[in-house]
Amino acid sequence: MKFTFQIENGMTFTEEFDTPADFIVGQLDDYDVLPDSGKIVELVINGEKVDFEGTILDLYNLYA
């Protein structure tokens, strides 16, 4: 799972996790790995681009 997201000030970041479960575990830590409000710009799972619109929180809710 790899995705690019944009934060409120316009900066973009790309993060990569081995699996969606690893992303969920990271978000469940004492502090969020990624800001919930970050807007997903691009999502790639298993090498395939996925059509997804929403925030990091929306992505979390999709896989949690």
C-alpha positions, 0 to 999 in steps of 0.5 A: 500500500502506497499513497500520496497525501496533501496536508492543509498547507499544500505540502504533499507526502508519500507513505508506503506500508507493506499491507493495509493492516500495517497502516491501521496498526500505525494509526492505532499507536499512541500518536497518529503516524499520519494526520487524519485530515490529510487528503489522499491524492493517489492510492496504490495497492499491490501495484494497482492504482485505486480510485479513492477520494477522501482523507487519511481518516476515510482510508483508515475507516475503509480498512479498520 
